[in-house]
Structure formats: C-alpha cells, structure tokens
Amino acid sequence: MTGLLDHMRTHNTPPQLLAALRALVRTDNLWVIALAALVGGLAGCAVSLMTATTLLAHHLLAPGSGRLSGLTAISPVRALLVPMGGGLLLGLSSLYLARTTRFRPVDPIEANALHGGRMSLRDSLILAGQTILSNGCGVSLGLEAGFSQLGAAFGSRIGRQLRMHRSDVRLLVGCGAAGAIGAAFDAPLAGAFYAFELIIGSYTFTALAPVALAAICGIGIVHLTGTVLLPVQVETPTSIPLLAYFPIVLLGIFAGLVGVMLMRVVTLTEHTFRSLPLPVWLHPALGGLLVGGLALVSPSVLSSGHMAMRAGLIAAPPLMLALGLLGLKALASAISIGSGFRGGLFFASLYLGVLTGAVFAGVLAPLAVLPVSVCTIAGMCALAVGVIGGPMTMIFLALETTGSLPLTGAVVVSAIVSSITVRRTFGYSFATWRFHLRGENIRSGVDVGWMRTLTVERMMRTEVVTFPVTETVQAARLAFPHQTPRYIILCDAENRYRGLVENVQLHSGRFTETTPLAELVAPDDLALTPDLSLATAIDSFERLARPALAVVDAQNHILGLLSERYVLRRYAEELERTRRELAGEKYCG
C-alpha cells in the first residue's frame, strides 16, 4: 500500500484520485476495516521475518537448536563471545547512528498519546533491526518491542499517506500492534486487547472490527509461514475450590511486588552502567558478557525465555530451583536493558511470572490448597500485568495459551490484585515508568497530544490596547471614557510589558486622578510566553485568580492577550471532541 501511494505520487497521479481515496477512507468505515486487515497482515509478515531471522542467528550460540531458553547446556566460549560480540556490534551501530543521523524512535504508546499516531517507518525499521540483533545474540530480552513497533509503524505510514483523520491514524497504529502481538503469541484476543488497553487507550464498538480483524490477519500470516509455535498442553484442574481464592489473592500481591522490584532493578542497572568509566558504545558489549556468564549457570536466561516458560507451565520446577532461576532471569533482563540492548520485557515477564508462581506454590506446598499448575498460570498473568499493564490482555493471553477455561476466575483475580498492587505501590507499568523517567506524564495511549498543540501563541488575541505606564489615572480615564476595552496593557516607550489593568479599575473611586498607573498593577502580576501549553495557561489563571494575562516574547515585548474564559472554552471543546472520538461518534451518519 505505501509503495503504491509513493508510486502514484512520484508519477504525478491526479490529485482528484488521492482525494477520492481519502474521502472514501474518511467517510466509509468499511475502508478503514480493509486498511486494518492490510496493516495486520503486514505486522504478521514482520513477525514471521523477524522470528525466522533470530532463529538463524541463534545457531551462532547453539548450532542445531532454535530456541535458546530451552537448552540444558551451552558452550562456554559461545556463551561469552556471541552476546559480547552482538553487544559490540550494537554499540558501534548506535554510535554511527548518533553521529550521522537523527534517530529517536517513537514508541506506539507515545505516538498515540502525544503525536496523533505519527511514527517514523525508517526509525522503526532501525529499531526492529537492533531488536533482532539483541535477541539474536542471546541477551535476555524478547522481540515484542520490535514486533509492535514495526506493525504500528506500518499503520502510521499508511494512515499518514492517505492523510487520514488523527483518530483513524491512531486506530491503524493500534491495529498494527494488535496484529503483531496476536501473531507473536497466536492469541487474537490478547492482541486485540493489547491494542485497546495499551496502544489506543480505550475500547469502542467501532474500533472492535478493525482491531480484531488486524489481529486475525496477523495470525493468519504466521500460520501460513510456519513460524508459530505449537500450543502448549497444561494439565489443569477442572474446578477451583472457593477456599483456594484466598491464596490466589496473595499470589497476585506477591507477583505485583516482584514486578515492581524488577522495574526498580532495571532502573538501578541503567544508572549503574551510566556511572561506569566506559564509553557508552561499550556498555552493550559488557552487558552481553555478563549475560553470557549468567547463561553458564542456566541457559534458560538467554533470549526471551519462551521455551523455558512453556517447560515451566508443563512441569513447574521445585522451590529452590525456581527461586534461583527467578533471580537469574530477572538479573539477566535488567542487565540487558540497562546496558543498552533493544527489546522488551513482555516475553521475559511471562517466564518470570511462571517462576514466581512456582516459588509461591513451593512455599504453599505444605498447605496443599492450590495446584502448582494454577499457581504458575496465575503467576504468569499477574506478573505480566504488573510489568506490562493491560489486565484484560494478559487474562486472555493466559487463557489462550493454556486453553483452560476453568482457570478464568483464578487468572482474573490474580491479574486484578496484581494491577491494584502495582498502582498503589508504584503507579506505573514498565513502559509508562520509562516515559516518566524521560519527563513524560503518559499513562496509556489515550490521546493527550492535543493539549500540547494548543499553545498560548495559537489561542492569544493579537489586537490589544496599550497605554504608557508613565501616565496617570486621569490620563487613562480621558483616553478610555467608557467601559471598553476591558483590559489595558501598560507598556514603556519601547513597547515592553509593564503590567495589565482592567478598565473598571480606572473608573472606580479607589484611585485619585494623580495616581500613577504603575500603582494599579498587582504585585504578583505575570505575563505568559507564546510557547506555553494550554495546561500551563490554565494553571496560571487558577494560581493568580486573574481573568486575563498578557503574552510577551523573550525581550518582554507585548505580543497579545489571553483570557481565561476563552482558554476554558477551547479546553471544553477539545474534551468534547475527544469524547466523541472515544465513543466512535465520528463514524455515525
């Protein structure tokens, strides 16, 4: 689709044709659904290609084996040299990118929250390549970051090429992520709700068909290419006794706390690597060497941990082994991220959740209330909810992975308790925590970017009335004998701002005719700058309790005037527009 559009533009396709295509997409929801299917298929292709590429790369570590975390032993030389070599290559490539080009990939959540779904396909392709390199050399991260990044970028590119409405572009970004995650796990419901909860930020009836179809198309591609794993068979009880739900609640709390600890350790590891007296481009090489050393203890720490997770679901390890593997995998994942490798914790959190459930089951074994399989599945869901967010995503993923509907209640309870625990004790998922560390207050993919586009410069009124600050009240009364204009901006001879007064102040009996106008200016008078956001302007009005404020440039020259009434009206209009988009009303009629 993107190639076709580029070809049409390059060969001077009549503007009427492109305009007709845009009109069809904007007015008929069926075209949006068709584009969603295309985006889902492209995401599935990306998943298949990236998976096949990393499996080939894994042969460098373990010839003849495709899934590293399922190994029982590994060559010490390969375990140390391959991750270190991959880290060195990643570091050098990052150094080259930093010196030669602007490379700052935008995460799908950030794109939908702040940029109206705008993502760079070039940056996303580079990020996907770095993710393949990271996972291919065996470090303890998954491919899901590259999967969702590339799938979402396809949706963004198509939507922007067609100049679709902001909400439609955001929807296609979500469709790309749904197709990628659905294809990665062979779980259509999990893929769809990943898009709803994390990327789009809300569920609407009109978005159901495009997102669900994208997830199904992505899964269809990986089945056609044969890059999907066989379903895992887990023996689970046919029912769970009522008394067993109390330990399930405790498991949810425990898993949530483990997730918080993991996110803290990742942040601490990043700070540790930054403090080392080494060039930044050498950090991945050192991280790869450390992960390789941990792999000598247990190869299950390598790569995403998918095979190790499946093995843990089928036969959970005993208490002490599970506890040791939990520490090793958590440390390996933290080192991988902290040293600069590309990837995500989605896959890793599932394996860590299985180990968390096994540890909990081992501690609970003397009571024998809860089967180990229930603990591992509920723990997998609970820890993933704590780290990734998206309770419904993980609930459906756990159920689709195991195919055990009797566990629905246990999985739901553990997910909800874990989510509440993380929110109460930490307040962020892994993705939103990293945004917070960068100074971005983003909690999900809900569109808040419109608040940043509404700046003071866009909302201010440039037709203002000025008057010399050196004059008296009598002079101002003669110049403005009536109640208009409402606001008068005081300035000096060089048009620099000196204060703001209301006309009613001039005609009140509080001031004599000889009172200098400068005395009418409030002591805490403040002027706004044109680059301030709507939120900052509203905060200034509330803090100062003023109906209007002047706008000045860096040299304090007067640019315009902004009233609180107008700002609040624009804010209400944008909130109503956002509400209508969330409700899907733009598709009506």
C-alpha positions as CSV (number, residue, x, y, z in Angstrom):
1,M,0.0,0.0,0.0
2,T,2.7,2.5,0.9
3,G,4.7,1.6,-2.2
4,L,1.6,2.1,-4.3
5,L,0.9,5.5,-2.8
6,D,4.6,6.6,-3.3
7,H,4.4,5.4,-6.9
8,M,1.2,7.3,-7.5
9,R,2.8,10.5,-6.1
10,T,6.0,10.1,-8.0
11,H,4.2,9.6,-11.3
12,N,2.0,12.7,-10.9
13,T,-1.2,10.9,-10.2
14,P,-4.1,13.3,-10.4
15,P,-4.8,14.9,-7.1
16,Q,-8.5,14.0,-7.6
17,L,-7.7,10.3,-7.3
18,L,-5.9,10.7,-4.0
19,A,-8.6,13.0,-2.8
20,A,-11.2,10.4,-3.7
21,L,-9.3,7.7,-1.8
22,R,-9.0,9.9,1.3
23,A,-12.7,10.7,1.1
24,L,-13.7,7.1,0.9
25,V,-11.5,6.2,3.9
26,R,-12.8,9.1,5.9
27,T,-16.4,8.6,5.3
28,D,-16.9,4.8,5.0
29,N,-15.8,2.7,7.9
30,L,-15.5,-0.4,5.6
31,W,-12.4,1.1,4.1
32,V,-10.9,1.6,7.5
33,I,-11.6,-2.1,8.2
34,A,-9.9,-3.0,4.9
35,L,-6.9,-1.0,5.8
36,A,-6.8,-2.6,9.2
37,A,-6.7,-6.0,7.6
38,L,-3.8,-4.9,5.4
39,V,-1.9,-3.4,8.4
40,G,-2.5,-6.7,10.4
41,G,-1.1,-8.7,7.5
42,L,2.0,-6.5,7.3
43,A,2.5,-6.9,11.0
44,G,2.3,-10.7,10.7
45,C,4.9,-10.6,7.9
46,A,7.2,-8.6,10.2
47,V,6.7,-11.1,13.0
48,S,7.5,-14.0,10.7
49,L,10.5,-12.4,9.2
50,M,12.0,-11.2,12.5
51,T,11.3,-14.6,14.1
52,A,13.0,-16.5,11.3
53,T,16.0,-14.2,11.3
54,T,16.6,-14.5,15.1
55,L,16.3,-18.3,14.9
56,L,19.0,-18.3,12.3
57,A,21.1,-16.1,14.5
58,H,20.6,-18.4,17.5
59,H,22.6,-21.0,15.7
60,L,25.7,-19.0,16.4
61,L,25.2,-19.7,20.1
62,A,23.9,-23.2,19.8
63,P,24.2,-24.9,16.4
64,G,21.3,-27.1,15.6
65,S,19.0,-25.5,18.2
66,G,16.4,-22.8,17.5
67,R,15.2,-21.8,21.0
68,L,17.9,-20.9,23.4
69,S,16.0,-20.8,26.6
70,G,15.1,-24.5,26.2
71,L,18.8,-25.6,26.2
72,T,20.2,-27.7,29.0
73,A,23.8,-26.8,28.3
74,I,25.8,-24.4,26.2
75,S,29.4,-23.9,25.1
76,P,31.2,-21.5,27.5
77,V,33.1,-19.9,24.7
78,R,30.0,-19.3,22.6
79,A,28.0,-18.1,25.7
80,L,30.6,-15.4,26.4
81,L,31.7,-14.4,23.0
82,V,28.4,-14.3,21.0
83,P,26.5,-11.9,23.3
84,M,29.6,-9.8,23.8
85,G,30.1,-9.6,20.0
86,G,26.5,-8.8,19.4
87,G,26.7,-6.0,22.1
88,L,29.8,-4.6,20.5
89,L,28.2,-4.5,17.1
90,L,25.1,-2.9,18.6
91,G,27.2,-0.3,20.4
92,L,29.1,0.6,17.2
93,S,26.0,0.9,15.1
94,S,24.4,3.1,17.8
95,L,27.5,5.3,17.8
96,Y,27.3,5.6,14.0
97,L,23.6,6.5,14.1
98,A,24.2,9.1,16.8
99,R,26.9,10.8,14.7
100,T,25.3,10.6,11.2
101,T,21.6,10.8,11.6
102,R,18.8,11.8,13.9
103,F,17.5,8.6,15.4
104,R,14.8,8.8,18.1
105,P,12.2,6.1,17.6
106,V,8.8,6.9,19.0
107,D,7.1,4.1,20.9
108,P,3.5,3.3,19.7
109,I,2.1,4.3,23.1
110,E,3.9,7.6,22.9
111,A,2.9,8.1,19.3
112,N,-0.8,7.7,20.0
113,A,-0.7,9.7,23.3
114,L,1.3,12.7,22.1
115,H,1.8,12.7,18.3
116,G,-1.6,11.7,16.8
117,G,-0.1,8.3,15.8
118,R,2.8,9.8,13.8
119,M,5.7,7.3,13.7
120,S,8.8,7.2,11.5
121,L,8.9,4.0,9.5
122,R,12.7,4.4,9.0
123,D,13.4,4.7,12.7
124,S,11.1,1.8,13.4
125,L,12.9,-0.4,10.9
126,I,16.2,0.5,12.5
127,L,14.8,-0.3,15.9
128,A,13.5,-3.6,14.6
129,G,16.9,-4.4,13.3
130,Q,18.5,-3.6,16.7
131,T,15.9,-5.8,18.4
132,I,16.8,-8.7,16.1
133,L,20.5,-8.2,16.8
134,S,19.9,-8.1,20.6
135,N,17.7,-11.2,20.7
136,G,19.7,-13.0,18.1
137,C,22.9,-12.7,20.1
138,G,21.0,-14.3,23.1
139,V,20.6,-11.4,25.6
140,S,17.6,-11.8,27.9
141,L,15.0,-9.7,26.1
142,G,12.1,-10.5,23.8
143,L,11.2,-9.4,20.3
144,E,7.8,-7.9,21.1
145,A,9.2,-4.4,21.2
146,G,10.3,-4.7,17.6
147,F,7.1,-6.6,16.6
148,S,4.7,-3.9,17.9
149,Q,7.0,-1.1,16.8
150,L,7.1,-2.2,13.2
151,G,3.5,-3.2,13.0
152,A,2.4,0.1,14.4
153,A,4.7,2.0,12.1
154,F,3.1,0.3,9.1
155,G,-0.3,1.5,10.3
156,S,1.0,5.0,10.9
157,R,2.6,5.3,7.5
158,I,-0.5,4.1,5.6
159,G,-2.7,6.5,7.6
160,R,-0.5,9.5,7.0
161,Q,0.0,8.7,3.4
162,L,-3.8,8.9,3.0
163,R,-3.9,11.9,5.2
164,M,-6.5,10.2,7.4
165,H,-8.1,11.8,10.4
166,R,-6.0,11.9,13.5
167,S,-8.2,9.3,15.3
168,D,-8.0,7.0,12.3
169,V,-4.2,7.1,12.2
170,R,-4.2,6.3,15.9
171,L,-6.6,3.4,15.2
172,L,-4.3,2.0,12.5
173,V,-1.3,2.2,14.8
174,G,-3.3,0.1,17.3
175,C,-4.2,-2.3,14.5
176,G,-0.6,-2.8,13.7
177,A,0.3,-3.6,17.3
178,A,-2.7,-5.9,17.6
179,G,-1.6,-7.9,14.5
180,A,2.0,-8.1,15.8
181,I,1.2,-9.2,19.3
182,G,-1.6,-11.6,18.2
183,A,0.8,-13.1,15.7
184,A,3.6,-13.4,18.2
185,F,1.5,-15.4,20.7
186,D,-1.1,-17.0,18.3
187,A,-3.7,-15.2,20.5
188,P,-6.2,-13.0,18.7
189,L,-8.0,-11.7,21.8
190,A,-4.7,-10.9,23.6
191,G,-3.5,-9.0,20.5
192,A,-6.8,-7.1,20.2
193,F,-6.9,-6.1,23.9
194,Y,-3.2,-5.2,23.8
195,A,-4.2,-2.5,21.2
196,F,-7.3,-1.4,23.2
197,E,-5.6,-1.2,26.6
198,L,-2.1,0.0,25.8
199,I,-1.9,1.5,22.4
200,I,-5.3,3.1,21.7
201,G,-6.1,3.6,25.4
202,S,-9.8,2.8,25.2
203,Y,-12.3,0.4,23.8
204,T,-15.0,1.4,21.4
205,F,-17.5,-0.6,19.4
206,T,-16.4,0.9,16.1
207,A,-12.8,0.0,16.8
208,L,-13.6,-3.6,17.5
209,A,-13.9,-4.8,13.9
210,P,-10.7,-3.2,12.6
211,V,-8.6,-4.2,15.6
212,A,-9.9,-7.8,15.8
213,L,-9.5,-8.3,12.0
214,A,-5.9,-7.0,12.2
215,A,-5.1,-9.5,14.9
216,I,-6.6,-12.3,12.9
217,C,-4.8,-11.4,9.7
218,G,-1.5,-11.2,11.6
219,I,-2.1,-14.7,13.0
220,G,-3.0,-16.0,9.6
221,I,0.3,-14.8,8.1
222,V,2.4,-16.6,10.8
223,H,0.4,-19.8,10.3
224,L,1.0,-19.6,6.5
225,T,4.7,-19.1,7.0
226,G,5.0,-21.8,9.7
227,T,6.6,-19.5,12.3
228,V,4.1,-20.1,15.0
229,L,4.8,-22.5,17.9
230,L,2.6,-25.5,18.7
231,P,0.1,-25.0,21.5
232,V,1.3,-25.9,25.0
233,Q,-0.6,-28.6,26.8
234,V,-1.0,-27.9,30.5
235,E,-2.8,-30.2,32.9
236,T,-5.1,-28.0,35.0
237,P,-7.9,-28.9,37.5
238,T,-11.5,-28.9,36.2
239,S,-12.6,-26.6,39.0
240,I,-11.0,-24.5,41.7
241,P,-12.4,-24.7,45.3
242,L,-13.7,-21.4,46.8
243,L,-11.1,-21.5,49.6
244,A,-8.3,-21.5,47.0
245,Y,-9.1,-17.9,46.0
246,F,-7.5,-16.5,49.2
247,P,-4.0,-17.8,48.3
248,I,-4.7,-16.6,44.7
249,V,-5.2,-13.1,46.1
250,L,-1.9,-13.4,48.0
251,L,-0.2,-14.7,44.8
252,G,-1.5,-11.6,42.9
253,I,0.0,-9.3,45.6
254,F,3.3,-11.2,45.6
255,A,3.6,-11.1,41.8
256,G,2.8,-7.4,41.8
257,L,5.6,-6.7,44.3
258,V,8.0,-8.9,42.2
259,G,7.1,-6.8,39.2
260,V,7.8,-3.5,41.0
261,M,11.1,-4.9,42.2
262,L,12.0,-5.9,38.6
263,M,11.3,-2.4,37.3
264,R,13.3,-0.8,40.1
265,V,16.2,-3.2,39.4
266,V,16.1,-2.3,35.7
267,T,16.3,1.4,36.6
268,L,19.1,0.8,39.1
269,T,21.1,-1.2,36.5
270,E,20.8,1.6,33.9
271,H,22.2,4.1,36.4
272,T,25.0,1.7,37.3
273,F,26.0,1.4,33.6
274,R,25.9,5.2,33.1
275,S,28.2,5.6,36.1
276,L,30.9,3.3,34.7
277,P,34.1,4.9,33.3
278,L,33.5,3.4,29.9
279,P,32.2,4.8,26.6
280,V,28.5,4.4,26.1
281,W,29.1,2.3,23.0
282,L,30.9,-0.3,25.0
283,H,28.1,-0.8,27.5
284,P,26.2,-3.4,25.4
285,A,29.4,-5.5,25.0
286,L,29.9,-5.6,28.8
287,G,26.2,-6.4,29.3
288,G,26.4,-9.2,26.8
289,L,29.4,-10.6,28.6
290,L,27.6,-10.5,31.9
291,V,24.5,-12.2,30.5
292,G,26.7,-14.8,28.9
293,G,28.2,-15.5,32.3
294,L,24.8,-16.0,33.8
295,A,23.9,-18.3,30.9
296,L,26.7,-20.6,32.0
297,V,24.8,-21.1,35.2
298,S,21.5,-21.7,33.4
299,P,20.9,-21.3,29.6
300,S,17.2,-20.5,30.4
301,V,18.2,-16.9,31.0
302,L,19.0,-16.5,27.3
303,S,16.7,-14.8,24.8
304,S,13.1,-14.2,25.6
305,G,12.6,-17.3,27.7
306,H,9.7,-18.7,25.6
307,M,10.7,-22.3,25.7
308,A,11.6,-22.2,29.3
309,M,8.2,-20.7,30.1
310,R,6.4,-23.5,28.3
311,A,8.5,-26.0,30.1
312,G,7.7,-24.4,33.4
313,L,4.0,-24.5,32.6
314,I,4.1,-28.2,31.8
315,A,6.3,-29.1,34.8
316,A,7.0,-26.4,37.4
317,P,10.5,-26.5,38.9
318,P,10.8,-27.1,42.7
319,L,11.0,-24.2,45.1
320,M,14.8,-23.6,45.4
321,L,15.4,-24.1,41.6
322,A,12.5,-21.8,40.8
323,L,13.8,-19.2,43.2
324,G,17.3,-19.4,41.7
325,L,16.0,-19.2,38.1
326,L,13.8,-16.2,39.0
327,G,16.8,-14.3,40.3
328,L,19.0,-15.2,37.4
329,K,16.4,-14.3,34.7
330,A,15.4,-11.0,36.4
331,L,19.1,-10.0,36.7
332,A,19.8,-11.0,33.1
333,S,16.9,-9.0,31.8
334,A,17.8,-6.0,33.9
335,I,21.4,-6.1,32.6
336,S,20.3,-6.5,29.1
337,I,18.1,-3.4,29.2
338,G,20.4,-1.4,31.4
339,S,23.4,-1.9,29.2
340,G,21.5,-0.6,26.1
341,F,20.2,-3.7,24.3
342,R,16.9,-3.3,22.4
343,G,13.9,-5.4,23.3
344,G,11.1,-5.7,25.7
345,L,10.0,-7.4,28.9
346,F,6.8,-8.9,27.6
347,F,8.1,-12.4,26.9
348,A,10.5,-12.2,29.8
349,S,7.7,-11.2,32.2
350,L,5.7,-14.3,31.3
351,Y,8.6,-16.6,32.1
352,L,9.3,-14.7,35.3
353,G,5.6,-15.0,36.2
354,V,5.7,-18.8,35.8
355,L,8.8,-18.9,38.1
356,T,7.0,-16.6,40.6
357,G,4.0,-18.9,40.6
358,A,6.3,-21.9,41.1
359,V,8.0,-20.2,44.1
360,F,4.7,-19.3,45.6
361,A,3.5,-22.9,45.1
362,G,6.6,-24.2,46.8
363,V,6.0,-22.0,49.8
364,L,2.4,-23.0,49.9
365,A,3.0,-26.7,49.3
366,P,2.6,-27.8,53.0
367,L,-1.0,-26.4,52.9
368,A,-1.7,-28.2,49.5
369,V,-4.7,-25.9,48.8
370,L,-3.7,-24.8,45.3
371,P,-2.3,-27.0,42.5
372,V,1.1,-25.9,41.1
373,S,-0.3,-25.5,37.6
374,V,-2.8,-23.0,38.8
375,C,-0.1,-21.0,40.6
376,T,2.2,-20.9,37.5
377,I,-0.6,-19.8,35.2
378,A,-2.0,-17.2,37.6
379,G,1.5,-16.1,38.4
380,M,2.4,-15.7,34.7
381,C,-0.7,-13.5,34.2
382,A,-0.2,-11.5,37.4
383,L,3.4,-10.6,36.9
384,A,2.9,-9.7,33.3
385,V,0.0,-7.4,34.3
386,G,2.3,-5.7,36.8
387,V,5.2,-5.2,34.4
388,I,3.3,-4.6,31.1
389,G,-0.1,-3.3,32.2
390,G,-3.3,-4.3,30.4
391,P,-5.1,-6.8,32.7
392,M,-7.5,-8.0,30.0
393,T,-4.6,-8.5,27.6
394,M,-2.9,-10.8,30.0
395,I,-6.0,-12.6,31.1
396,F,-6.8,-13.5,27.5
397,L,-3.2,-14.4,26.8
398,A,-3.1,-16.8,29.8
399,L,-6.3,-18.4,28.8
400,E,-5.5,-18.6,25.0
401,T,-2.0,-20.0,25.8
402,T,-3.2,-22.8,28.1
403,G,-6.7,-23.3,26.7
404,S,-8.0,-23.8,30.2
405,L,-11.3,-22.0,30.8
406,P,-11.8,-23.4,34.4
407,L,-8.9,-21.2,35.4
408,T,-10.7,-18.0,34.3
409,G,-11.6,-17.0,37.8
410,A,-8.1,-17.6,39.2
411,V,-6.5,-15.7,36.4
412,V,-8.9,-12.7,36.6
413,V,-8.4,-12.4,40.4
414,S,-4.6,-12.6,40.2
415,A,-4.5,-10.0,37.4
416,I,-6.8,-7.5,39.2
417,V,-5.0,-7.9,42.5
418,S,-1.6,-7.5,40.9
419,S,-2.7,-4.4,38.9
420,I,-4.0,-2.8,42.1
421,T,-0.9,-3.7,44.0
422,V,1.4,-2.1,41.4
423,R,-0.7,1.0,41.1
424,R,-0.8,1.5,44.8
425,T,2.8,0.9,45.5
426,F,4.5,2.1,42.2
427,G,2.0,3.7,40.0
428,Y,3.4,2.8,36.6
429,S,3.8,-0.1,34.2
430,F,7.3,-0.7,32.7
431,A,6.5,1.4,29.6
432,T,4.9,4.3,31.4
433,W,7.6,4.2,34.0
434,R,10.3,4.7,31.3
435,F,8.2,7.6,29.9
436,H,8.1,9.1,33.4
437,L,11.9,8.9,33.7
438,R,12.1,10.9,30.5
439,G,9.8,13.6,31.9
440,E,6.7,12.5,30.0
441,N,3.5,12.1,32.0
442,I,1.9,9.3,29.9
443,R,-0.2,6.6,31.5
444,S,-1.6,5.0,28.3
445,G,-2.2,5.6,24.6
446,V,-5.1,7.9,25.3
447,D,-4.7,11.0,23.1
448,V,-3.4,13.9,25.2
449,G,-1.2,15.4,22.5
450,W,-3.9,17.9,21.5
451,M,-3.2,19.7,24.8
452,R,0.4,20.4,23.7
453,T,-0.7,21.7,20.3
454,L,-3.0,24.3,21.9
455,T,-0.3,26.7,22.8
456,V,-0.7,30.3,24.1
457,E,0.5,31.6,20.8
458,R,-2.3,29.8,19.0
459,M,-5.0,31.0,21.4
460,M,-4.0,34.6,22.2
461,R,-5.6,37.7,20.8
462,T,-3.1,39.9,19.0
463,E,-5.4,43.0,18.8
464,V,-4.7,44.6,22.2
465,V,-4.9,48.1,23.6
466,T,-1.7,49.5,25.1
467,F,-1.1,52.7,27.2
468,P,2.1,54.3,28.6
469,V,2.9,53.1,32.1
470,T,4.2,56.6,32.9
471,E,0.7,58.2,32.7
472,T,-1.7,58.8,35.5
473,V,-5.2,57.5,36.2
474,Q,-6.7,60.8,34.9
475,A,-5.0,60.5,31.6
476,A,-6.2,56.9,31.2
477,R,-9.8,58.0,32.1
478,L,-9.7,60.6,29.4
479,A,-8.3,58.2,26.8
480,F,-10.9,55.5,27.8
481,P,-14.0,57.2,29.0
482,H,-16.2,54.1,28.6
483,Q,-16.0,50.5,29.9
484,T,-14.3,49.4,26.8
485,P,-11.8,48.0,26.2
486,R,-12.0,45.6,29.1
487,Y,-8.2,45.2,29.5
488,I,-5.4,47.7,29.1
489,I,-1.8,46.6,28.8
490,L,0.7,49.1,30.2
491,C,4.0,49.5,28.3
492,D,7.1,51.6,28.2
493,A,8.4,53.7,25.3
494,E,9.9,50.6,23.7
495,N,6.7,48.6,23.9
496,R,8.0,46.4,26.7
497,Y,5.4,45.0,29.0
498,R,4.9,46.7,32.4
499,G,1.6,45.4,33.7
500,L,-2.1,44.7,33.0
501,V,-5.0,46.6,34.4
502,E,-8.8,46.3,34.0
503,N,-10.8,49.2,32.8
504,V,-13.1,49.0,35.7
505,Q,-10.2,49.8,38.0
506,L,-9.7,53.2,36.3
507,H,-13.3,54.3,36.9
508,S,-13.5,53.1,40.5
509,G,-13.3,55.6,43.3
510,R,-10.3,53.8,44.9
511,F,-7.7,55.8,43.0
512,T,-7.2,59.6,42.7
513,E,-6.7,61.3,39.4
514,T,-3.0,61.8,40.1
515,T,-2.3,58.1,40.9
516,P,0.4,56.7,38.6
517,L,-0.9,53.8,36.5
518,A,2.0,51.7,37.7
519,E,0.4,51.5,41.2
520,L,-2.6,49.7,39.7
521,V,-0.5,46.8,38.6
522,A,-0.8,43.8,41.1
523,P,2.4,42.9,42.9
524,D,2.3,39.3,41.6
525,D,1.5,40.3,38.0
526,L,2.6,37.8,35.5
527,A,2.8,37.5,31.7
528,L,2.7,34.4,29.6
529,T,5.1,33.3,26.8
530,P,3.8,32.1,23.5
531,D,5.3,28.6,23.7
532,L,3.4,27.7,26.9
533,S,0.8,24.9,26.7
534,L,-2.9,25.1,27.4
535,A,-2.4,23.2,30.7
536,T,0.2,25.7,31.9
537,A,-2.0,28.6,31.0
538,I,-5.0,27.2,32.9
539,D,-2.7,26.6,35.9
540,S,-1.5,30.2,35.8
541,F,-5.1,31.5,35.7
542,E,-6.1,29.4,38.7
543,R,-3.0,30.3,40.7
544,L,-3.2,34.1,40.1
545,A,-7.0,34.3,40.0
546,R,-6.9,36.7,37.0
547,P,-9.4,36.8,34.2
548,A,-6.7,37.6,31.6
549,L,-3.0,37.7,31.1
550,A,-0.7,39.4,28.6
551,V,1.6,37.5,26.3
552,V,5.2,38.7,25.8
553,D,8.3,37.4,23.9
554,A,11.8,36.8,25.3
555,Q,12.6,40.5,25.3
556,N,9.3,41.3,27.2
557,H,7.7,42.9,24.1
558,I,4.0,42.7,24.0
559,L,2.5,40.1,21.6
560,G,-1.1,39.7,22.7
561,L,-3.7,38.9,25.3
562,L,-5.2,35.7,26.6
563,S,-8.4,35.4,28.6
564,E,-9.3,32.6,30.9
565,R,-12.8,32.4,29.5
566,Y,-11.5,31.7,26.0
567,V,-9.0,29.1,27.2
568,L,-11.6,27.2,29.2
569,R,-14.0,27.2,26.2
570,R,-11.3,25.8,23.9
571,Y,-10.4,23.2,26.5
572,A,-14.1,22.1,26.8
573,E,-14.4,22.0,23.0
574,E,-11.4,19.7,22.7
575,L,-12.6,17.5,25.6
576,E,-15.9,17.1,23.8
577,R,-14.2,16.3,20.5
578,T,-12.1,13.6,22.3
579,R,-15.1,12.2,24.0
580,R,-16.9,11.9,20.6
581,E,-13.9,10.1,19.1
582,L,-13.7,7.7,22.0
583,A,-17.4,7.0,21.7
584,G,-17.0,6.4,17.9
585,E,-19.5,9.1,17.0
586,K,-17.4,10.3,14.1
587,Y,-18.4,7.2,12.2
588,C,-22.1,7.9,12.6
589,G,-24.2,9.3,9.8
